[in-house]
């Protein structure tokens, strides 16, 4: 299995990739809801601004996907009403649930993140007999929240590995190539290494890129030790 990592702007890097060259795009773009990314702030403060920012990148994701390829994008509940306008009528909402939620002083707290899933037209590039093909997974998020020594805590919003691996393993093609244009702390890359997928990761922030590079290298080493 191969791993290709790029430090740079994902739009620019994706424009260098060939049409129909990856089997899945599994990624967690900035949400546009106020997270601080290493002192640089978030990408937008409204739904309109957020889609202006994300739309050209989403078009590139679709261009590089093969027919039947998967897109899976973590998004914010705040923008739920816009998902069908942005991503089309045929999307499915995968519930990225959490077993531990950081409670805020609001009447109802979110216990999941909506993950926008859609296969392009064609035979879906996924396992013939996946272990699970349902639309939710409850991640073990307690450790990410409580253990401040974990390397992925260097990113403001690390994804739970068990949930990401579940999506990679059940909804992308074994031996195929997964692209993550917003690599962050590298969780999708680790999941791909562990499940036998090729991985292409792009990250614009050098601090997060180094975290991802280290985590993915450690995952590769662990696989080699187990062989």
N, C-alpha and C positions, 0 to 999 in steps of 0.2 A: 504494500500500500504506500502511496506517496503523500507527502505533505508539502504544500507550497504556501509560504507566508509572505505577505506584502505589508510594508509600512508606508502608508500613503492614503490619499483620498480615494474612497471606494468607487466613486463615479469615474474618476480618471483610470483607475486600475481595471475596472470592469469593461471600459471602452476598448481596452487592449485584448480582452478575451474574445475568442471566436464565437460566432453564432452557434447555438445548439451544442454547447461544449460541456455542460454539467447536467447532472441528473436531478439535483435538488438544491434549493436555496433555503437554508434553515438559519434564521438570523433574528437578532434582537436589536432593532434600531433604537436610538434615543426616542423617548416617548413624547417629548415636548410638554412635560408637565412640571418642570422646575428642578430636575436633578442637576447637581453641580458636577461637571466632568473636568476634574483636575483644575478647577478655577476658571473654566471657560464658559460656564453656564450652559443652559439647554439650547436646543435648536429653534424653538418657536414658543410663542405664548398664546396662540389661538389655533383652532382647527384649520382655518384657511392657510395660515402661514406654515403650519406643519405639513400639509399636503403639498404646498408649493415646494417645500424642501425635499420631501420624500418621493414625490411623483417621478422625477427624472431618474432617480436611483432604482425605483421599482420597475420602470420601463427597461432599464438595462438588465435587471434580474430576469425578466421575462425573455429578453432577447437571447441571453446565453443559455437558457434552459432548453433541453431537448423536448420533443413532443412527448407528452405524458409525464413530464417532470413536475416535481412538487415545489410549491412555495409554502413556507411556514414562517410567519412573522409574528413575534410577540408584539402586542399593542397595549394601549392603556384603556381601561374601562371608561375613562373620561370621554373618549371619542367614539364610543360604541355605536352611536346613531349614524355615524358617517361611513362605517365599514363597507356597506354594500355600494354606496356611491363611489368609494375609492377603489375597491378591489373587485367589484362585480357581483352579480346575483348568485353565482354558483359557489360561493365560498362556504366553508364550514367553520364554525367557531369551536376550537378545541380548548377545553378548560384546563389551564395549567394551575391546578389547585395546590394549596399549601397546607401542611399540617401544623404550621406555626405562623401566626400572623402578627406583625407589629401593630398593635392597636393604636389608633389615633382618636382624638376627641371629636368623633363624628358619630351620628346615630347608628349607621350601619357601615361596617368595615368590609372591604373586599377580601374574600378568601381565595381568589384565583386571578390569574391574568388571562385575558382572551388571546388566543393564538390563531391568527388567520391562516387557514389551510385551503389550498386549492391545487388540483392537478391540471396541467394544460391538456388540451385535447389530444387524444391518443390513448394507447394502452398505458395505464398508470405504471410508472417505474417504481415498483414496490415489491416486497417479498410475496411470493405466490401463496405462502401459508404463514402470515405473520402471527406472532404469539398473541397480540392484542390489536384489534382494529377499532376500538371504541374512542369516543371523543373527550376523554378526560384522563388525568393521572394526578394522584396526590403525591406531591414531592415532599421529601424530608428536608424542610427548610430550617429546622431548629439549629442545626450546627452552623449553617451560614450566618445566622443572626447572632448566635451566642459566642462563637469562637473567633475572636478578633485576630488570632494569630494566623489564620488560614490565608494563604497567599492571594486567593481570589478576592479577599476583602479589601485589597488595594484598588478595586473597582467599586463604584458606588452602587451598582446594581448587578451583582453576579447571578447567573442563572443556576438553579440546582442541577447537578450532574445527573442524578437519577432520572429526572423528568426529561432532560435533553436527550439522554441516551435512549429513553423509551420512544421518543419521537423518531430519532435517527434509525433505530433498530426496526421499528414497525412500519414506517411510512416512506423510507428511502430504499433504494436498490442496493442489495448486498454487493460489495465490490465496485459500486458506482462512485461518482464524484459529487461531493457536497461542497457548496460554496457558502461561506459566511462573510458578507461584506462589512458587517459590524462586529468584528471578532471579539472585542472587549477583553475579558479575562481568559478567553480561549476554551470555554466549556464545550462548545460544539466540536471543536477540534479534538479535545480529549475523548468525547463520545464517539467520534468517527474512528479514532485510533483503536479504541476498545472494541468496536463492532465491525472492523474490517472494511471501512470506507476510505476512499481517497479524500483528501481535504484541501481546500483552497481557502485561506483566511486573509482578511484585509482589516487593518486597524490604523486609524489616523493618529492616535495619541501614543507617543513613544513609551510612556510609562506603562500603559495597558498592554502594548505590544510585547514588552519585555516579560510581563507576567504571563501572557498567553504562550509566548515562546518557551518559557521555562516549564509551564505545566504540560504542554504538548510533548516536549522532549522527555520529560519524566514518564509520561504515559507510554511513549515509544520504548523507552528503556525497560519499563516493566513488562511490556509484551515480549521483548527479546529475551528477558530473563525467564519467562514462563515457557518459552519454546524448548 
